[in-house]
Amino acid sequence: MAGAFFDGEAETSAAVEAGDDEEAARELIEYIYALPEGGFDSLDPVQQAMVLDSARTMPLMWNAPEPTPLTCDDLGKITAPVLVIHGAETLPLWQFASKAVADCIPDAGLSSITGVGHIGRWRLGTLS
């Protein structure tokens, strides 16, 4: 499953390697939100501006060292009640990760928001 996710980032990787940070950001957003090619341009201008204002960070994110893994044992130490939420239309990888996190936290619930994907408010157009 993770392999399919990372295969979908080929265009983003190519743009980062070419030094085209804005194109890398556009490609990443289109992939994460399952937008068609050119779909970035259909987003609200406020959303586009926020992404493009941060585009210069793409090489930093793409080339960052591997993070320290967060284990189920680590999550199991959380004692507060937790609600893990994902968009029902998000990529299967994020749905799987949400369930795995909820399964590791003793007092966790899992829920999804119908009709939206990753960062659901973006797809609902209510971010601005």
N, CA, C and O of each residue as an XYZ file, in Angstrom:
512
protein
N       0.821     -1.187      0.000
C       0.000      0.000      0.000
C       0.870      1.258      0.000
O       0.616      2.190     -0.764
N       1.891      1.285      0.851
C       2.760      2.455      0.903
C       3.482      2.649     -0.420
O       3.718      3.784     -0.835
N       3.839      1.543     -1.095
C       4.516      1.649     -2.381
C       3.691      2.406     -3.391
O       4.224      3.237     -4.127
N       2.398      2.137     -3.441
C       1.515      2.837     -4.369
C       1.448      4.318     -4.043
O       1.395      5.160     -4.940
N       1.452      4.634     -2.734
C       1.422      6.036     -2.335
C       2.659      6.761     -2.851
O       2.554      7.833     -3.447
N       3.822      6.177     -2.621
C       5.051      6.847     -3.015
C       5.246      6.849     -4.526
O       5.880      7.761     -5.057
N       4.717      5.852     -5.231
C       4.767      5.865     -6.692
C       4.044      7.091     -7.237
O       4.451      7.655     -8.253
N       2.992      7.495     -6.574
C       2.202      8.643     -7.015
C       2.899      9.969     -6.822
O       2.402     10.989     -7.297
N       4.005      9.994     -6.158
C       4.727     11.234     -5.922
C       5.864     11.459     -6.917
O       6.700     12.340     -6.716
N       5.898     10.674     -7.979
C       6.998     10.780     -8.938
C       7.099     12.174     -9.544
O       8.199     12.703     -9.700
N       5.964     12.771     -9.885
C       5.981     14.101    -10.496
C       6.520     15.143     -9.513
O       7.249     16.060     -9.893
N       6.143     14.981     -8.239
C       6.643     15.905     -7.224
C       8.159     15.770     -7.092
O       8.881     16.766     -7.048
N       8.628     14.530     -7.031
C      10.072     14.298     -6.916
C      10.827     14.894     -8.093
O      11.874     15.515     -7.915
N      10.296     14.705     -9.297
C      10.957     15.234    -10.491
C      11.048     16.765    -10.436
O      12.072     17.345    -10.797
N       9.978     17.405     -9.986
C       9.982     18.869     -9.904
C      10.967     19.354     -8.838
O      11.660     20.350     -9.045
N      11.035     18.659     -7.700
C      12.001     19.031     -6.655
C      13.414     18.897     -7.207
O      14.238     19.796     -7.040
N      13.692     17.779     -7.863
C      15.036     17.554     -8.426
C      15.382     18.592     -9.483
O      16.549     18.949     -9.644
N      14.369     19.080    -10.210
C      14.605     20.097    -11.237
C      14.719     21.503    -10.644
O      15.025     22.458    -11.357
N      14.469     21.626     -9.331
C      14.553     22.942     -8.691
C      13.326     23.802     -8.904
O      13.378     25.010     -8.671
N      12.204     23.206     -9.346
C      10.974     23.953     -9.578
C      10.059     23.755     -8.371
O       9.166     22.907     -8.389
N      10.292     24.543     -7.327
C       9.581     24.385     -6.070
C       8.075     24.591     -6.211
O       7.289     23.853     -5.617
N       7.672     25.592     -6.997
C       6.236     25.838     -7.162
C       5.555     24.666     -7.867
O       4.459     24.264     -7.476
N       6.185     24.121     -8.888
C       5.607     22.971     -9.574
C       5.567     21.764     -8.640
O       4.606     20.994     -8.669
N       6.575     21.594     -7.831
C       6.588     20.487     -6.864
C       5.417     20.618     -5.899
O       4.746     19.630     -5.601
N       5.168     21.824     -5.410
C       4.052     22.045     -4.488
C       2.716     21.768     -5.173
O       1.833     21.142     -4.587
N       2.571     22.233     -6.409
C       1.335     21.976     -7.165
C       1.116     20.477     -7.349
O       0.013     19.974     -7.134
N       2.162     19.772     -7.745
C       2.055     18.327     -7.983
C       1.698     17.587     -6.700
O       0.873     16.673     -6.714
N       2.318     17.982     -5.595
C       2.042     17.321     -4.330
C       0.580     17.518     -3.925
O      -0.084     16.565     -3.519
N       0.089     18.726     -4.030
C      -1.310     19.001     -3.667
C      -2.257     18.218     -4.576
O      -3.237     17.646     -4.097
N      -1.982     18.186     -5.868
C      -2.847     17.430     -6.781
C      -2.856     15.956     -6.428
O      -3.896     15.302     -6.513
N      -1.703     15.423     -6.032
C      -1.657     14.013     -5.679
C      -2.381     13.748     -4.355
O      -3.226     12.856     -4.274
N      -2.053     14.512     -3.334
C      -2.631     14.283     -2.008
C      -4.157     14.407     -2.043
O      -4.856     13.638     -1.382
N      -4.670     15.364     -2.804
C      -6.111     15.599     -2.836
C      -6.801     14.898     -4.003
O      -7.975     15.144     -4.277
N      -6.061     14.022     -4.689
C      -6.613     13.248     -5.808
C      -7.283     14.153     -6.838
O      -8.366     13.855     -7.341
N      -6.619     15.258     -7.138
C      -7.122     16.188     -8.151
C      -6.605     15.756     -9.516
O      -5.530     15.163     -9.607
N      -7.349     16.042    -10.574
C      -6.838     15.735    -11.913
C      -5.661     16.651    -12.250
O      -5.444     17.664    -11.584
N      -4.914     16.292    -13.277
C      -3.804     17.145    -13.712
C      -4.330     18.556    -13.961
O      -5.321     18.743    -14.668
N      -3.669     19.531    -13.383
C      -4.114     20.919    -13.497
C      -5.155     21.300    -12.457
O      -5.604     22.446    -12.424
N      -5.545     20.359    -11.608
C      -6.586     20.603    -10.615
C      -6.216     21.621     -9.562
O      -7.090     22.217     -8.934
N      -4.920     21.824     -9.365
C      -4.485     22.839     -8.406
C      -5.119     24.186     -8.742
O      -5.505     24.938     -7.848
N      -5.223     24.483    -10.032
C      -5.766     25.772    -10.467
C      -7.247     25.927    -10.156
O      -7.775     27.037    -10.227
N      -7.932     24.830     -9.809
C      -9.353     24.907     -9.465
C      -9.570     25.233     -7.991
O     -10.695     25.507     -7.573
N      -8.496     25.204     -7.205
C      -8.627     25.516     -5.786
C      -8.884     26.994     -5.582
O      -8.568     27.817     -6.441
N      -9.455     27.322     -4.450
C      -9.677     28.707     -4.062
C      -8.347     29.454     -4.115
O      -7.322     28.904     -3.712
N      -8.340     30.696     -4.605
C      -7.092     31.466     -4.689
C      -6.361     31.604     -3.347
O      -5.133     31.674     -3.324
N      -7.096     31.644     -2.236
C      -6.451     31.722     -0.921
C      -5.670     30.439     -0.659
O      -4.553     30.487     -0.144
N      -6.246     29.300     -1.008
C      -5.573     28.024     -0.830
C      -4.337     27.946     -1.719
O      -3.278     27.505     -1.272
N      -4.466     28.373     -2.976
C      -3.328     28.362     -3.892
C      -2.195     29.234     -3.345
O      -1.033     28.828     -3.347
N      -2.540     30.417     -2.883
C      -1.525     31.343     -2.370
C      -0.800     30.753     -1.168
O       0.418     30.888     -1.049
N      -1.545     30.096     -0.273
C      -0.922     29.509      0.912
C       0.099     28.447      0.510
O       1.196     28.393      1.066
N      -0.264     27.599     -0.459
C       0.646     26.553     -0.918
C       1.865     27.171     -1.597
O       3.001     26.807     -1.292
N       1.632     28.095     -2.505
C       2.745     28.676     -3.261
C       3.654     29.526     -2.381
O       4.855     29.610     -2.636
N       3.096     30.159     -1.346
C       3.930     30.927     -0.414
C       4.899     30.019      0.337
O       5.965     30.463      0.764
N       4.531     28.750      0.498
C       5.377     27.796      1.212
C       6.187     26.902      0.281
O       6.919     26.031      0.749
N       6.068     27.101     -1.017
C       6.711     26.210     -1.991
C       8.222     26.123     -1.795
O       8.822     25.083     -2.067
N       8.831     27.189     -1.332
C      10.285     27.190     -1.154
C      10.743     26.143     -0.152
O      11.926     25.806     -0.102
N       9.804     25.620      0.657
C      10.164     24.608      1.650
C      10.131     23.188      1.082
O      10.494     22.242      1.782
N       9.708     23.023     -0.156
C       9.601     21.679     -0.732
C      10.925     20.907     -0.676
O      10.923     19.750     -0.255
N      12.058     21.502     -1.086
C      13.307     20.739     -1.005
C      13.663     20.345      0.432
O      14.210     19.268      0.665
N      13.353     21.220      1.392
C      13.637     20.897      2.795
C      12.811     19.696      3.246
O      13.323     18.798      3.915
N      11.531     19.686      2.877
C      10.670     18.574      3.262
C      11.077     17.295      2.531
O      11.171     16.227      3.135
N      11.313     17.416      1.246
C      11.597     16.234      0.425
C      12.926     15.587      0.787
O      13.077     14.370      0.681
N      13.882     16.394      1.210
C      15.222     15.884      1.497
C      15.522     15.798      2.990
O      16.676     15.618      3.381
N      14.497     15.925      3.822
C      14.686     15.869      5.269
C      15.132     14.472      5.693
O      14.781     13.482      5.051
N      15.899     14.398      6.766
C      16.273     13.073      7.277
C      15.027     12.328      7.758
O      14.005     12.926      8.094
N      15.150     11.017      7.778
C      14.037     10.194      8.260
C      13.720     10.568      9.710
O      14.633     10.713     10.523
N      12.441     10.724     10.038
C      12.091     11.054     11.427
C      12.257      9.846     12.339
O      12.306      8.704     11.883
N      12.342     10.119     13.619
C      12.355      9.040     14.603
C      10.993      8.359     14.566
O       9.967      9.032     14.669
N      10.966      7.057     14.424
C       9.664      6.373     14.351
C       8.839      6.572     15.623
O       9.374      6.600     16.731
N       7.549      6.707     15.441
C       6.600      6.775     16.537
C       5.953      5.400     16.602
O       5.272      4.987     15.664
N       6.159      4.701     17.693
C       5.709      3.320     17.789
C       4.340      3.218     18.470
O       3.861      4.167     19.090
N       3.738      2.061     18.338
C       2.482      1.788     19.022
C       2.689      1.879     20.537
O       1.805      2.344     21.257
N       3.838      1.442     21.015
C       4.138      1.562     22.450
C       4.159      3.027     22.886
O       3.662      3.364     23.960
N       4.736      3.900     22.049
C       4.743      5.334     22.353
C       3.315      5.867     22.434
O       2.955      6.569     23.379
N       2.514      5.526     21.437
C       1.126      5.992     21.411
C       0.325      5.432     22.582
O      -0.581      6.090     23.096
N       0.665      4.214     22.999
C      -0.032      3.585     24.107
C       0.147      4.298     25.432
O      -0.590      4.031     26.382
N       1.103      5.192     25.513
C       1.344      5.961     26.737
C       0.416      7.165     26.864
O       0.380      7.810     27.911
N      -0.323      7.468     25.819
C      -1.260      8.595     25.860
C      -2.441      8.193     26.739
O      -3.092      7.177     26.494
N      -2.711      8.997     27.763
C      -3.782      8.650     28.699
C      -5.052      9.471     28.491
O      -6.111      9.111     29.005
N      -4.960     10.542     27.762
C      -6.141     11.371     27.513
C      -7.025     10.722     26.442
O      -6.522      9.992     25.588
N      -8.317     10.978     26.480
C      -9.174     10.501     25.393
C      -8.772     11.184     24.085
O      -8.449     12.372     24.069
N      -8.795     10.428     23.003
C      -8.366     10.934     21.700
C      -9.384     10.517     20.650
O      -9.870      9.386     20.659
N      -9.703     11.434     19.750
C     -10.523     11.087     18.596
C      -9.653     11.278     17.363
O      -9.205     12.390     17.085
N      -9.414     10.217     16.633
C      -8.634     10.252     15.397
C      -9.632     10.376     14.251
O     -10.557      9.572     14.131
N      -9.436     11.388     13.413
C     -10.383     11.656     12.329
C      -9.626     11.692     11.007
O      -8.522     12.231     10.924
N     -10.226     11.117      9.991
C      -9.698     11.241      8.626
C     -10.870     11.471      7.677
O     -12.017     11.155      7.992
N     -10.555     12.028      6.508
C     -11.573     12.194      5.485
C     -11.890     10.847      4.863
O     -10.981     10.069      4.573
N     -13.162     10.562      4.655
C     -13.565      9.267      4.097
C     -13.024      9.055      2.688
O     -12.908      7.917      2.233
N     -12.694     10.139      1.997
C     -12.197     10.042      0.621
C     -10.678     10.190      0.550
O     -10.125     10.337     -0.540
N     -10.001     10.152      1.687
C      -8.549     10.288      1.679
C      -7.909      9.034      1.088
O      -8.570      8.007      0.932
N      -6.653      9.120      0.770
C      -5.933      7.971      0.238
C      -5.966      6.817      1.240
O      -5.941      7.052      2.448
N      -6.020      5.582      0.759
C      -6.066      4.429      1.671
C      -4.931      4.420      2.692
O      -5.127      3.959      3.816
N      -3.756      4.916      2.330
C      -2.642      4.950      3.271
C      -3.008      5.739      4.519
O      -2.708      5.303      5.631
N      -3.657      6.901      4.357
C      -4.008      7.737      5.510
C      -5.118      7.080      6.325
O      -5.126      7.189      7.551
N      -6.053      6.403      5.667
C      -7.097      5.683      6.401
C      -6.471      4.574      7.249
O      -6.821      4.398      8.416
N      -5.552      3.839      6.653
C      -4.852      2.771      7.360
C      -4.069      3.339      8.543
O      -4.110      2.784      9.641
N      -3.364      4.436      8.322
C      -2.569      5.048      9.393
C      -3.469      5.539     10.522
O      -3.128      5.380     11.694
N      -4.604      6.128     10.187
C      -5.532      6.603     11.216
C      -6.017      5.455     12.082
O      -6.052      5.570     13.307
N      -6.390      4.354     11.456
C      -6.857      3.196     12.203
C      -5.742      2.628     13.081
O      -5.980      2.262     14.231
N      -4.534      2.557     12.542
C      -3.407      2.032     13.316
C      -3.141      2.896     14.543
O      -2.889      2.368     15.626
N      -3.192      4.209     14.389
C      -2.981      5.112     15.525
C      -4.078      4.896     16.567
O      -3.789      4.752     17.755
N      -5.321      4.876     16.127
C      -6.437      4.696     17.065
C      -6.340      3.355     17.793
O      -6.668      3.263     18.976
N      -5.893      2.329     17.091
C      -5.756      1.010     17.717
C      -4.693      0.985     18.807
O      -4.766      0.160     19.718
N      -3.716      1.867     18.730
C      -2.617      1.880     19.699
C      -2.902      2.709     20.940
O      -2.267      2.506     21.975
N      -3.842      3.636     20.858
C      -4.139      4.530     21.979
C      -5.280      3.927     22.788
O      -6.350      3.655     22.245
N      -5.056      3.716     24.091
C      -6.049      3.010     24.910
C      -7.459      3.611     24.889
O      -8.438      2.867     24.834
N      -7.579      4.919     24.930
C      -8.906      5.550     24.998
C      -9.140      6.377     23.740
O      -9.420      7.574     23.812
N      -9.019      5.713     22.572
C      -9.167      6.429     21.301
C     -10.392      5.949     20.552
O     -10.768      4.778     20.606
N     -10.998      6.886     19.857
C     -12.067      6.572     18.920
C     -11.582      6.906     17.529
O     -10.620      7.657     17.366
N     -12.235      6.358     16.528
C     -11.883      6.604     15.129
C     -13.136      7.037     14.395
O     -14.188      6.414     14.534
N     -13.028      8.098     13.616
C     -14.167      8.591     12.858
C     -13.686      9.121     11.523
O     -12.502      9.412     11.350
N     -14.607      9.244     10.583
C     -14.264      9.839      9.288
C     -15.297     10.899      8.937
O     -16.434     10.875      9.407
N     -14.865     11.825      8.099
C     -15.748     12.880      7.623
C     -16.152     12.508      6.202
O     -15.303     12.416      5.315
N     -17.424     12.298      5.988
C     -17.946     11.873      4.694
C     -17.750     12.955      3.635
O     -17.962     14.142      3.882
N     -17.340     12.512      2.454
C     -17.273     13.396      1.301
C     -16.030     14.253      1.183
O     -15.956     15.109      0.302
N     -15.052     14.044      2.051
C     -13.820     14.835      1.959
C     -12.609     13.921      2.031
O     -12.704     12.768      2.453
N     -11.478     14.453      1.614
C     -10.230     13.708      1.647
C      -9.304     14.264      2.701
O      -9.739     14.697      3.768
N      -8.018     14.247      2.388
C      -6.987     14.739      3.294
C      -7.184     16.234      3.487
O      -7.359     16.968      2.514
N      -7.158     16.682      4.716
C      -7.444     18.078      5.073
C      -8.772     18.475      4.440
O      -8.834     19.325      3.551
N      -9.810     17.845      4.917
C     -11.147     17.955      4.362
C     -11.651     19.336      4.051
O     -12.320     19.530      3.036
N     -11.351     20.306      4.892
C     -11.872     21.660      4.660
C     -11.445     22.205      3.303
O     -12.159     23.016      2.713
N     -10.300     21.774      2.805
C      -9.856     22.250      1.503
C     -10.858     21.864      0.438
O     -11.227     22.680     -0.406
N     -11.292     20.631      0.477
C     -12.200     20.139     -0.544
C     -13.594     20.737     -0.390
O     -14.354     20.808     -1.356
N     -13.932     21.171      0.836
C     -15.216     21.808      1.061
C     -15.173     23.285      0.707
O     -16.212     23.940      0.632
N     -13.956     23.817      0.485
C     -13.820     25.217      0.117
C     -14.048     26.175      1.269
O     -14.434     27.323      1.047
N     -13.817     25.732      2.486
C     -14.084     26.601      3.633
C     -12.809     27.027      4.352
O     -12.865     27.495      5.489
N     -11.678     26.872      3.706
C     -10.425     27.205      4.375
C     -10.235     28.697      4.529
O      -9.652     29.139      5.519
N     -10.708     29.490      3.578
C     -10.431     30.934      3.598
C     -11.140     31.651      4.713
O     -11.000     32.866      4.853
